Amino acid sequence: MDVLEIHTWNSRAGSVDRPDRLVIDLDPGPQASWAEVVAAAHDVRAALRAERLASWVKTTGGAGLHHTLRHRRRLCGNLHQHRHL
């Protein structure tokens, strides 16, 4: 099956080449039930909280869940580092 899946842009208009949002897409399927997707979402949230990263969950409009977190990028030497907002 050919499918086109459209997601929101993960950066703002003023800086489209520097994403400031991360989306973890969790979808059910033949090998994963809805209950398993919900359990995985809880595991993702626990892992993010352990790293002191806040996130929010929303339904995808399809069949799954999106775990979303915002971050900001700052330049440190020649390396880009991400810092949670």
Secondary structure, 3 states (H helix, E strand, C coil): CCCCCCCCCCCCHHHCCCCCEEEEEECCECCECHHHHHHHHHHHHHHHHHCCCCCEEEECCCCCEEEEEEEEEEEECCEEEEEEC
